[in-house]
């Protein structure tokens, strides 16, 4: 192997090493981004479920009020002459 080929091989090796480092960094960044995206959606879904859990008694009260109001109007309709 002559010195020119050896130097070319050395330059190619160094470029391959730099490329490998960059690819590892990119892959690590992708893994971190995927993990953070997963955490983001867990938080969003958790907030939705948690708010439903804490607001459920109020929602039940409102639905019962609406049902009772409808029943009262129906009673009033039945009492009034046609």
Backbone as ProteinMPNN parsed JSONL, in Angstrom:
{"seq_chain_A": "XXXXXXXXXXXXXXXXXXXXXXXXXXXXXXXXXXXXXXXXXXXXXXXXXXXXXXXXXXXXXXXXXXXXXXXXXXXXXXXXXX", "coords_chain_A": {"N_chain_A": [[0.863, -1.164, 0.0], [0.683, 2.087, -0.967], [1.809, 5.376, 0.184], [-0.076, 7.351, -0.513], [-2.541, 5.966, -0.822], [-2.734, 4.954, 1.733], [-3.046, 7.311, 3.211], [-5.452, 8.217, 2.132], [-7.111, 6.136, 2.973], [-6.936, 6.54, 5.74], [-8.138, 9.092, 5.988], [-10.707, 8.433, 5.12], [-11.414, 6.657, 7.133], [-11.444, 8.396, 9.374], [-13.537, 10.098, 8.611], [-15.616, 8.24, 8.608], [-15.693, 7.629, 11.34], [-16.451, 10.139, 12.414], [-18.951, 10.367, 11.207], [-20.241, 8.199, 12.379], [-20.321, 9.043, 15.071], [-21.996, 11.289, 14.818], [-24.35, 10.053, 13.907], [-24.975, 8.428, 16.104], [-25.505, 10.417, 17.988], [-27.735, 11.653, 16.818], [-29.563, 9.529, 16.876], [-29.797, 9.143, 19.647], [-30.959, 11.572, 20.314], [-33.409, 11.256, 19.028], [-34.51, 9.159, 20.525], [-34.785, 10.378, 23.032], [-36.592, 12.394, 22.347], [-38.806, 10.846, 21.608], [-39.413, 9.635, 24.062], [-40.061, 11.906, 25.599], [-42.286, 12.789, 24.162], [-44.027, 10.671, 24.674], [-44.335, 10.976, 27.468], [-45.548, 13.494, 27.432], [-48.051, 12.89, 26.23], [-49.063, 11.107, 28.12], [-49.38, 12.814, 30.281], [-51.285, 14.633, 29.213], [-53.504, 12.898, 28.746], [-53.82, 11.97, 31.34], [-54.535, 14.341, 32.682], [-56.995, 14.781, 31.473], [-58.491, 12.493, 32.292], [-58.267, 12.782, 35.057], [-59.53, 15.275, 35.461], [-62.105, 14.6, 34.656], [-62.708, 12.751, 36.643], [-62.692, 14.37, 38.961], [-64.631, 16.239, 38.304], [-66.918, 14.774, 37.966], [-68.948, 14.484, 40.089], [-70.162, 17.041, 39.982], [-71.084, 17.096, 37.369], [-72.911, 14.997, 37.495], [-74.768, 16.153, 39.294], [-75.71, 18.287, 37.745], [-76.879, 16.915, 35.543], [-78.868, 15.491, 36.906], [-80.391, 17.655, 37.836], [-81.299, 18.7, 35.4], [-82.837, 16.535, 34.471], [-84.785, 16.411, 36.518], [-85.953, 18.926, 36.197], [-87.032, 18.626, 33.635], [-88.883, 16.618, 34.195], [-90.546, 17.984, 35.956], [-91.628, 19.969, 34.259], [-93.035, 18.283, 32.535], [-94.94, 17.293, 34.341], [-96.305, 19.646, 34.908], [-97.38, 20.187, 32.398], [-99.144, 18.008, 32.174], [-100.947, 18.599, 34.185], [-102.157, 21.004, 33.447], [-105.084, 22.055, 31.638], [-106.083, 20.847, 28.434]], "CA_chain_A": [[0.0, 0.0, 0.0], [1.523, 3.278, -1.045], [1.427, 6.401, 1.159], [-1.3, 8.048, -0.936], [-3.68, 5.103, -0.494], [-2.816, 4.892, 3.193], [-3.605, 8.587, 3.674], [-6.867, 8.209, 1.731], [-7.792, 5.212, 3.881], [-6.991, 7.197, 7.053], [-9.155, 10.145, 5.896], [-12.004, 7.748, 5.048], [-11.671, 6.14, 8.481], [-11.814, 9.523, 10.238], [-14.889, 10.527, 8.211], [-16.555, 7.226, 9.094], [-15.81, 7.819, 12.792], [-17.266, 11.34, 12.64], [-20.311, 10.029, 10.793], [-20.784, 7.313, 13.407], [-20.634, 9.875, 16.239], [-23.181, 12.104, 14.515], [-25.519, 9.177, 13.85], [-25.32, 8.052, 17.483], [-26.1, 11.595, 18.619], [-29.076, 11.825, 16.241], [-30.412, 8.456, 17.385], [-30.054, 9.455, 21.052], [-31.923, 12.676, 20.329], [-34.712, 10.7, 18.656], [-35.03, 8.395, 21.662], [-35.216, 11.338, 24.052], [-37.798, 13.051, 21.842], [-39.907, 9.883, 21.703], [-39.758, 9.503, 25.476], [-40.745, 13.13, 26.027], [-43.607, 12.789, 23.527], [-44.823, 9.717, 25.442], [-44.659, 11.634, 28.739], [-46.496, 14.557, 27.109], [-49.392, 12.331, 26.038], [-49.514, 10.558, 29.407], [-49.848, 13.958, 31.076], [-52.531, 15.133, 28.622], [-54.578, 11.935, 29.028], [-54.012, 11.979, 32.794], [-55.307, 15.538, 33.035], [-58.379, 14.556, 31.038], [-59.137, 11.514, 33.182], [-58.344, 13.376, 36.391], [-60.565, 16.306, 35.508], [-63.39, 13.91, 34.622], [-62.911, 12.155, 37.96], [-63.019, 15.4, 39.941], [-65.833, 16.971, 37.9], [-68.046, 13.855, 37.848], [-70.08, 14.811, 40.972], [-70.84, 18.231, 39.485], [-71.796, 16.692, 36.149], [-74.082, 14.236, 37.949], [-75.738, 17.105, 39.846], [-76.319, 19.043, 36.638], [-77.765, 16.026, 34.79], [-80.052, 15.244, 37.738], [-81.185, 18.885, 37.804], [-81.972, 18.789, 34.086], [-83.882, 15.501, 34.449], [-85.852, 16.832, 37.421], [-86.628, 20.064, 35.571], [-87.872, 18.069, 32.566], [-90.013, 15.912, 34.81], [-91.443, 19.011, 36.493], [-92.363, 20.549, 33.126], [-94.007, 17.292, 32.077], [-96.029, 17.286, 35.321], [-97.069, 20.874, 34.716], [-98.145, 19.986, 31.154], [-100.22, 17.06, 32.434], [-101.92, 19.212, 35.073], [-102.904, 22.026, 32.729], [-106.089, 21.539, 30.712], [-105.706, 20.936, 27.026]], "C_chain_A": [[0.913, 1.231, 0.0], [1.012, 4.36, -0.087], [0.151, 7.159, 0.784], [-2.546, 7.259, -0.563], [-3.873, 5.02, 1.026], [-3.432, 6.166, 3.76], [-5.096, 8.659, 3.331], [-7.677, 7.293, 2.648], [-7.947, 5.828, 5.27], [-8.066, 8.29, 7.061], [-10.546, 9.521, 5.869], [-12.39, 7.203, 6.424], [-12.122, 7.254, 9.419], [-13.209, 10.037, 9.906], [-15.943, 9.53, 8.701], [-16.763, 7.352, 10.603], [-16.682, 9.035, 13.121], [-18.728, 11.074, 12.299], [-20.989, 9.158, 11.849], [-21.165, 8.103, 14.659], [-21.887, 10.703, 16.007], [-24.439, 11.248, 14.494], [-25.94, 8.717, 15.241], [-25.996, 9.213, 18.209], [-27.535, 11.806, 18.108], [-30.023, 10.771, 16.8], [-30.765, 8.691, 18.85], [-31.087, 10.574, 21.164], [-33.318, 12.182, 19.971], [-35.33, 9.918, 19.817], [-35.547, 9.326, 22.752], [-36.513, 12.024, 23.622], [-38.998, 12.117, 21.929], [-40.36, 9.72, 23.151], [-40.525, 10.722, 25.974], [-42.139, 13.235, 25.408], [-44.545, 11.844, 24.264], [-45.258, 10.335, 26.77], [-45.692, 12.728, 28.524], [-47.91, 13.991, 26.985], [-49.928, 11.682, 27.31], [-50.063, 11.681, 30.283], [-51.171, 14.483, 30.535], [-53.693, 14.196, 28.938], [-54.861, 11.892, 30.526], [-54.808, 13.18, 33.263], [-56.765, 15.361, 32.647], [-59.125, 13.607, 31.962], [-59.3, 12.098, 34.578], [-59.42, 14.433, 36.497], [-61.952, 15.679, 35.438], [-63.711, 13.326, 35.986], [-63.342, 13.211, 38.977], [-64.29, 16.169, 39.585], [-67.073, 16.083, 37.838], [-69.18, 14.174, 38.821], [-70.857, 16.043, 40.494], [-71.64, 17.917, 38.224], [-73.045, 15.896, 36.526], [-75.157, 15.158, 38.517], [-76.449, 17.867, 38.736], [-77.271, 18.159, 35.844], [-79.024, 15.696, 35.593], [-80.967, 16.474, 37.76], [-81.957, 18.996, 36.492], [-83.087, 17.754, 34.002], [-85.063, 15.905, 35.324], [-86.644, 17.993, 36.83], [-87.543, 19.581, 34.456], [-89.086, 17.35, 33.12], [-91.02, 16.901, 35.372], [-92.257, 19.649, 35.376], [-93.393, 19.571, 32.585], [-95.195, 17.205, 33.033], [-96.927, 18.504, 35.15], [-97.926, 20.749, 33.453], [-99.339, 19.075, 31.39], [-101.301, 17.674, 33.31], [-102.775, 20.232, 34.333], [-103.914, 21.416, 31.779], [-105.651, 21.736, 29.276], [-106.675, 21.694, 26.215]], "O_chain_A": [[1.789, 1.382, 0.852], [-0.113, 4.26, 0.403], [-0.614, 7.562, 1.661], [-3.506, 7.827, -0.042], [-4.995, 5.016, 1.533], [-4.246, 6.109, 4.682], [-5.904, 9.108, 4.144], [-8.791, 7.632, 3.05], [-8.985, 5.654, 5.909], [-8.822, 8.407, 8.026], [-11.463, 10.021, 6.521], [-13.55, 7.28, 6.828], [-13.077, 7.079, 10.176], [-13.979, 10.373, 10.806], [-17.021, 9.921, 9.151], [-17.883, 7.198, 11.09], [-17.545, 8.97, 13.997], [-19.63, 11.505, 13.016], [-22.161, 9.355, 12.171], [-22.219, 7.858, 15.246], [-22.741, 10.809, 16.888], [-25.48, 11.662, 15.004], [-27.134, 8.625, 15.527], [-26.951, 9.01, 18.959], [-28.438, 12.104, 18.89], [-31.158, 11.083, 17.158], [-31.905, 8.465, 19.256], [-31.979, 10.524, 22.011], [-34.304, 12.64, 20.548], [-36.534, 10.007, 20.059], [-36.612, 9.095, 23.325], [-37.422, 12.212, 24.432], [-40.093, 12.55, 22.285], [-41.559, 9.673, 23.429], [-41.52, 10.588, 26.685], [-43.069, 13.715, 26.054], [-45.718, 12.16, 24.462], [-46.424, 10.227, 27.151], [-46.61, 12.884, 29.329], [-48.855, 14.535, 27.557], [-51.135, 11.709, 27.55], [-51.087, 11.516, 30.946], [-52.088, 14.753, 31.31], [-54.757, 14.654, 29.356], [-56.018, 11.789, 30.935], [-55.662, 13.059, 34.142], [-57.665, 15.743, 33.395], [-60.254, 13.882, 32.368], [-60.343, 11.931, 35.209], [-60.143, 14.496, 37.492], [-62.881, 16.163, 36.084], [-64.853, 13.394, 36.44], [-64.255, 12.974, 39.767], [-64.959, 16.697, 40.474], [-68.179, 16.597, 37.672], [-70.333, 14.136, 38.391], [-72.084, 16.075, 40.594], [-72.748, 18.422, 38.043], [-74.112, 16.096, 35.946], [-76.341, 14.96, 38.245], [-77.663, 18.064, 38.794], [-78.367, 18.601, 35.499], [-80.119, 15.629, 35.035], [-82.189, 16.336, 37.709], [-83.137, 19.348, 36.488], [-84.174, 18.06, 33.512], [-86.216, 15.758, 34.917], [-87.868, 18.037, 36.949], [-88.676, 20.044, 34.326], [-90.186, 17.46, 32.579], [-92.226, 16.677, 35.272], [-93.461, 19.851, 35.533], [-94.498, 19.97, 32.216], [-96.334, 17.06, 32.59], [-98.151, 18.405, 35.236], [-99.084, 21.168, 33.452], [-100.426, 19.329, 30.872], [-102.468, 17.302, 33.188], [-103.981, 20.318, 34.564], [-103.647, 20.378, 31.174], [-104.934, 22.683, 28.954], [-106.484, 21.848, 25.009]]}, "name": "protein", "num_of_chains": 1, "seq": "XXXXXXXXXXXXXXXXXXXXXXXXXXXXXXXXXXXXXXXXXXXXXXXXXXXXXXXXXXXXXXXXXXXXXXXXXXXXXXXXXX"}
